Amino acid sequence: MTGPVAQHPDTEAIHANLARQMLGMVFTITEEQNRLARLVLAAREEGMTWTQIGAATGKSRQASWSMWSDSLEDDPAWSDDPIPGL
């Protein structure tokens, strides 16, 4: 961003507020999506692979992973190995 807005002293605060508002929109999900997301997160914390999660949830490996990534092919975590730290 350039110009007067980028130079305004409150630019960082404005961006932080906008990000919070956007996150609120992104995470408006149904109860079923929330339940599945918690199940997937717990499974990842236990070290389950995406294939195992897919089998346990009745969702495909791609559907399980797509909850966490928009670009499956470009993401190094798109392997069947557990993602470190999750």
C-alpha positions, 0 to 999 in steps of 0.5 A: 500500500502506498500514499497517505493511508500507508503513511498514516500512524494508525495504519497497523492498527487499522490493518489489525482491526480489518484482519480481526473482522475478516477472521470473524467472517472466515470462521463463521461455520456450522456446528457440524463443520466445527465438530469435524474441525475439532475432530481433525485437530485432535487426530493430528495432535495424536499423529494420525495421517490425513489418510487415517483421518479421512477413514475415521471421519468418512471424508476423503483425504483431500476433504480432511486436508482442505479444511487447513489449506487452500492449495493442496499441491503447493503445500509441503504438508500435502504428504501423508506424514503428520505435520510437525507441531500439530 
